[in-house]
Amino acid sequence: MADIVVMRYGVHGMPVDQYAAALRERLPEWNIAVAETPEAERDLIADATVLTGNDVSPELVDAADSLQLFAGTYAGYDHLPLSELADRDIALTTASGVHGPNVAENVVGSWLAFARGFFTARRHQREGVWQSFHTDDFAGSRVCVVGLGEIGEAIVDRVQGFDVETVGVRYSPEKGGPTDEVYGFDEIHEAVTDTEYIGLACPLTDATRHLIDAEVFETMPPSAVLTNVARGPVVDTDALVSALQRNHISGAALDVTDPEPLPGDHPLWDFENVLITPHNAGHTPSYYERLADIVAENVRQAERTGEWDGLRNQIEL
């Protein structure tokens, strides 16, 4: 029997034993087990109070007689059997916030690389060319962050020292935010006007699918650099290719693409002013430590209150 069951599929190639160890350190009185096989998952889940992993099948949910919480190890949750969890009154939490520091560093790093001409420098180095080239100052730029969740706020926090003007875009602009200006998604054109650096850190929803389309690219200044660490379909890929071909924007850094993985013959691979990483911005050696902090906090709260509700990162089902 186990109180908390860790499913066998890890994150970013890191063994789940590390995650289990981090949980044991924080919850020493709880019996924590790793389900190393499908059979072990079925056996252990029957009596578990908490199940944590990337995904869970409806069949496993149905077999979980005592389950109170599914603690997702991803920030996203649209791939989960939400109706089955709701029917069984099982609370759902996510890993939101775990990625904040490292994804923010990825975004800011890409902007600095474009501003300081690192890609040109690398090409010159590869070709053995000693030749000066023009660069830009990142300081004093206008920066737009689309999505002001924990990742978006972490991005804004990290650019403050560069003396930039910041613009935020969010579902509820009336809530304000840490940026100098805040717009709604329906005001995306106003937000990106005269903006040199645009970072996408929003969820994929009906409102954000193809939010960055051909018309928005035309609104951006030719000096604009687009960085996407959200989801691939937030950007209309065909419109992005066209904007790059026509020099409507200066460049793009894409940690996510549509389609994903990006096919080897896709035209985006061929642009010298496009940086592509394989959905890697979320990687951090501290992933399990930060995730265990969230799960342990929620378990402790449930112990105090006797209820699996009002938890950190809880999703309303």
C-alpha positions as semicolon CSV with decimal commas, in nm:
position;residue;x (nm);y (nm);z (nm)
1;M;0,000;0,000;0,000
2;A;0,108;0,358;-0,064
3;D;-0,039;0,694;0,031
4;I;0,122;0,877;-0,260
5;V;0,192;0,703;-0,591
6;V;0,440;0,848;-0,839
7;M;0,377;0,731;-1,195
8;R;0,671;0,595;-1,390
9;Y;0,698;0,848;-1,672
10;G;0,949;1,122;-1,590
11;V;0,990;1,482;-1,704
12;H;1,268;1,599;-1,939
13;G;1,440;1,263;-1,918
14;M;1,496;1,287;-1,542
15;P;1,423;0,969;-1,343
16;V;1,108;0,981;-1,131
17;D;1,303;0,836;-0,840
18;Q;1,439;1,188;-0,792
19;Y;1,083;1,319;-0,766
20;A;0,986;1,048;-0,517
21;A;1,294;1,129;-0,308
22;A;1,203;1,498;-0,303
23;L;0,851;1,412;-0,186
24;R;0,981;1,178;0,086
25;E;1,208;1,454;0,214
26;R;0,910;1,687;0,251
27;L;0,651;1,431;0,364
28;P;0,848;1,176;0,569
29;E;0,541;1,031;0,741
30;W;0,364;0,952;0,412
31;N;0,424;0,623;0,235
32;I;0,544;0,716;-0,115
33;A;0,595;0,459;-0,390
34;V;0,696;0,470;-0,755
35;A;0,475;0,268;-0,989
36;E;0,744;0,118;-1,210
37;T;0,517;-0,092;-1,435
38;P;0,157;-0,074;-1,564
39;E;0,070;-0,358;-1,328
40;A;0,217;-0,167;-1,034
41;E;0,011;0,137;-1,131
42;R;-0,309;-0,066;-1,119
43;D;-0,216;-0,230;-0,787
44;L;-0,091;0,080;-0,608
45;I;-0,362;0,320;-0,719
46;A;-0,638;0,115;-0,557
47;D;-0,555;0,247;-0,210
48;A;-0,365;0,567;-0,291
49;T;-0,471;0,907;-0,161
50;V;-0,256;1,105;-0,405
51;L;-0,148;1,012;-0,757
52;T;0,107;1,227;-0,932
53;G;0,226;1,208;-1,290
54;N;0,198;1,349;-1,641
55;D;-0,120;1,169;-1,742
56;V;-0,374;0,921;-1,613
57;S;-0,617;0,704;-1,805
58;P;-0,991;0,695;-1,733
59;E;-0,947;0,326;-1,646
60;L;-0,695;0,409;-1,372
61;V;-0,921;0,681;-1,236
62;D;-1,203;0,429;-1,221
63;A;-0,982;0,189;-1,025
64;A;-0,881;0,452;-0,768
65;D;-1,115;0,384;-0,478
66;S;-0,950;0,621;-0,228
67;L;-0,795;0,883;-0,454
68;Q;-0,838;1,243;-0,339
69;L;-0,587;1,427;-0,557
70;F;-0,425;1,392;-0,898
71;A;-0,119;1,616;-0,890
72;G;-0,021;1,680;-1,251
73;T;0,346;1,719;-1,328
74;Y;0,279;1,950;-1,624
75;A;0,145;2,303;-1,622
76;G;-0,110;2,203;-1,888
77;Y;-0,409;1,983;-1,811
78;D;-0,626;1,973;-2,123
79;H;-0,495;1,622;-2,205
80;L;-0,631;1,476;-1,879
81;P;-0,967;1,294;-1,832
82;L;-1,130;1,593;-1,667
83;S;-1,487;1,462;-1,666
84;E;-1,381;1,135;-1,503
85;L;-1,187;1,320;-1,234
86;A;-1,486;1,547;-1,173
87;D;-1,729;1,255;-1,156
88;R;-1,516;1,091;-0,887
89;D;-1,472;1,421;-0,699
90;I;-1,094;1,395;-0,734
91;A;-0,909;1,726;-0,699
92;L;-0,671;1,826;-0,978
93;T;-0,361;2,043;-0,943
94;T;-0,092;2,135;-1,192
95;A;0,278;2,219;-1,195
96;S;0,212;2,581;-1,282
97;G;0,498;2,801;-1,166
98;V;0,761;2,528;-1,171
99;H;0,882;2,660;-1,507
100;G;0,877;3,029;-1,422
101;P;1,246;3,106;-1,362
102;N;1,396;2,889;-1,636
103;V;1,141;2,970;-1,908
104;A;1,179;3,341;-1,830
105;E;1,557;3,306;-1,866
106;N;1,503;3,134;-2,200
107;V;1,291;3,423;-2,327
108;V;1,521;3,699;-2,207
109;G;1,824;3,509;-2,335
110;S;1,675;3,488;-2,683
111;W;1,603;3,860;-2,686
112;L;1,959;3,945;-2,580
113;A;2,099;3,708;-2,843
114;F;1,908;3,888;-3,117
115;A;1,987;4,236;-2,984
116;R;2,360;4,172;-2,952
117;G;2,392;3,983;-3,279
118;F;2,505;3,650;-3,131
119;F;2,370;3,455;-3,426
120;T;2,570;3,664;-3,671
121;A;2,876;3,626;-3,448
122;R;2,834;3,249;-3,439
123;R;2,804;3,230;-3,817
124;H;3,116;3,444;-3,860
125;Q;3,303;3,223;-3,614
126;R;3,196;2,909;-3,795
127;E;3,315;3,058;-4,125
128;G;3,638;3,199;-3,982
129;V;3,539;3,556;-4,065
130;W;3,670;3,849;-3,860
131;Q;3,420;4,121;-3,948
132;S;3,246;4,380;-3,736
133;F;2,867;4,395;-3,750
134;H;2,589;4,618;-3,623
135;T;2,406;4,537;-3,298
136;D;2,122;4,693;-3,100
137;D;2,069;4,792;-2,738
138;F;1,814;4,584;-2,553
139;A;1,801;4,854;-2,287
140;G;1,533;5,111;-2,358
141;S;1,331;4,876;-2,579
142;R;0,955;4,826;-2,571
143;V;0,878;4,469;-2,460
144;C;0,540;4,295;-2,481
145;V;0,459;3,986;-2,275
146;V;0,144;3,801;-2,381
147;G;0,012;3,610;-2,082
148;L;0,072;3,736;-1,729
149;G;0,065;3,412;-1,537
150;E;0,364;3,298;-1,334
151;I;0,587;3,264;-1,642
152;G;0,480;3,599;-1,784
153;E;0,538;3,772;-1,451
154;A;0,879;3,605;-1,422
155;I;0,972;3,744;-1,765
156;V;0,863;4,095;-1,667
157;D;1,054;4,070;-1,339
158;R;1,376;3,975;-1,519
159;V;1,370;4,259;-1,773
160;Q;1,315;4,534;-1,516
161;G;1,689;4,588;-1,476
162;F;1,724;4,666;-1,846
163;D;1,521;4,987;-1,820
164;V;1,270;4,870;-2,080
165;E;0,912;4,980;-2,136
166;T;0,681;4,685;-2,065
167;V;0,342;4,597;-2,208
168;G;0,128;4,307;-2,091
169;V;-0,160;4,124;-2,256
170;R;-0,402;3,914;-2,053
171;Y;-0,759;3,783;-2,044
172;S;-0,868;4,033;-1,780
173;P;-0,678;4,358;-1,834
174;E;-0,884;4,523;-1,562
175;K;-0,679;4,321;-1,312
176;G;-0,373;4,520;-1,411
177;G;-0,033;4,363;-1,378
178;P;0,340;4,422;-1,334
179;T;0,379;4,592;-1,674
180;D;0,362;4,961;-1,758
181;E;0,054;4,900;-1,974
182;V;-0,197;4,615;-1,982
183;Y;-0,421;4,520;-2,276
184;G;-0,677;4,250;-2,343
185;F;-0,633;3,982;-2,609
186;D;-0,873;4,172;-2,833
187;E;-0,627;4,465;-2,818
188;I;-0,327;4,270;-2,942
189;H;-0,264;4,517;-3,226
190;E;-0,235;4,808;-2,983
191;A;-0,002;4,603;-2,765
192;V;0,250;4,509;-3,036
193;T;0,261;4,846;-3,211
194;D;0,617;4,983;-3,194
195;T;0,719;4,683;-2,981
196;E;1,065;4,541;-3,051
197;Y;1,034;4,222;-2,845
198;I;0,722;4,008;-2,806
199;G;0,711;3,707;-2,576
200;L;0,423;3,460;-2,585
201;A;0,357;3,287;-2,251
202;C;-0,020;3,238;-2,262
203;P;-0,227;2,918;-2,255
204;L;-0,374;2,781;-2,577
205;T;-0,746;2,854;-2,581
206;D;-1,007;2,950;-2,837
207;A;-0,913;3,312;-2,768
208;T;-0,539;3,261;-2,824
209;R;-0,534;3,012;-3,111
210;H;-0,369;3,197;-3,403
211;L;-0,368;3,511;-3,191
212;I;-0,053;3,608;-3,381
213;D;-0,173;3,599;-3,740
214;A;-0,087;3,773;-4,066
215;E;-0,254;4,098;-3,964
216;V;-0,070;4,112;-3,632
217;F;0,262;4,051;-3,806
218;E;0,184;4,348;-4,031
219;T;0,120;4,562;-3,722
220;M;0,455;4,470;-3,566
221;P;0,750;4,689;-3,664
222;P;1,013;4,532;-3,893
223;S;1,253;4,533;-3,596
224;A;1,029;4,301;-3,392
225;V;1,155;3,971;-3,251
226;L;0,891;3,714;-3,158
227;T;0,963;3,451;-2,891
228;N;0,709;3,172;-2,836
229;V;0,728;2,959;-2,520
230;A;0,349;2,916;-2,501
231;R;0,201;2,668;-2,750
232;G;0,270;2,637;-3,121
233;P;-0,083;2,713;-3,244
234;V;-0,084;3,053;-3,070
235;V;0,105;3,156;-3,385
236;D;-0,023;3,105;-3,738
237;T;0,281;2,922;-3,875
238;D;0,213;3,005;-4,241
239;A;0,178;3,371;-4,149
240;L;0,507;3,354;-3,956
241;V;0,691;3,206;-4,253
242;S;0,549;3,475;-4,479
243;A;0,642;3,751;-4,234
244;L;1,000;3,624;-4,220
245;Q;1,022;3,592;-4,597
246;R;0,901;3,948;-4,644
247;N;1,112;4,097;-4,362
248;H;0,799;4,205;-4,176
249;I;0,976;4,103;-3,854
250;S;1,343;4,079;-3,758
251;G;1,343;3,724;-3,626
252;A;1,183;3,457;-3,409
253;A;1,280;3,223;-3,128
254;L;1,051;2,922;-3,115
255;D;1,052;2,671;-2,832
256;V;0,714;2,545;-2,953
257;T;0,590;2,503;-3,308
258;D;0,284;2,405;-3,505
259;P;0,320;2,128;-3,609
260;E;0,531;1,983;-3,330
261;P;0,778;1,823;-3,371
262;L;0,865;2,044;-3,664
263;P;0,919;1,829;-3,977
264;G;1,276;1,820;-4,103
265;D;1,179;1,974;-4,438
266;H;0,984;2,265;-4,289
267;P;1,094;2,608;-4,419
268;L;1,139;2,747;-4,067
269;W;1,459;2,543;-4,031
270;D;1,623;2,738;-4,314
271;F;1,598;3,093;-4,178
272;E;1,918;3,228;-4,025
273;N;1,712;3,464;-3,811
274;V;1,504;3,185;-3,650
275;L;1,615;2,999;-3,338
276;I;1,435;2,668;-3,280
277;T;1,458;2,466;-2,959
278;P;1,270;2,135;-2,908
279;H;1,016;2,243;-2,643
280;N;1,312;2,264;-2,409
281;A;1,261;2,593;-2,226
282;G;1,089;2,415;-1,939
283;H;1,394;2,204;-1,860
284;T;1,553;2,271;-1,523
285;P;1,743;2,044;-1,284
286;S;1,526;2,194;-1,008
287;Y;1,200;2,072;-1,167
288;Y;1,124;1,796;-0,919
289;E;1,228;2,004;-0,619
290;R;0,990;2,285;-0,715
291;L;0,713;2,040;-0,802
292;A;0,755;1,856;-0,471
293;D;0,720;2,189;-0,290
294;I;0,379;2,241;-0,450
295;V;0,252;1,888;-0,386
296;A;0,378;1,884;-0,025
297;E;0,219;2,222;0,043
298;N;-0,116;2,092;-0,080
299;V;-0,092;1,769;0,117
300;R;-0,012;1,964;0,435
301;Q;-0,306;2,195;0,373
302;A;-0,542;1,900;0,330
303;E;-0,409;1,754;0,654
304;R;-0,489;2,079;0,836
305;T;-0,831;2,141;0,685
306;G;-0,954;1,789;0,618
307;E;-1,052;1,899;0,266
308;W;-0,889;1,859;-0,073
309;D;-1,002;2,200;-0,188
310;G;-0,857;2,548;-0,216
311;L;-0,523;2,398;-0,310
312;R;-0,237;2,573;-0,485
313;N;-0,273;2,540;-0,865
314;Q;-0,608;2,367;-0,827
315;I;-0,822;2,346;-1,140
316;E;-1,197;2,383;-1,110
317;L;-1,361;2,077;-1,260
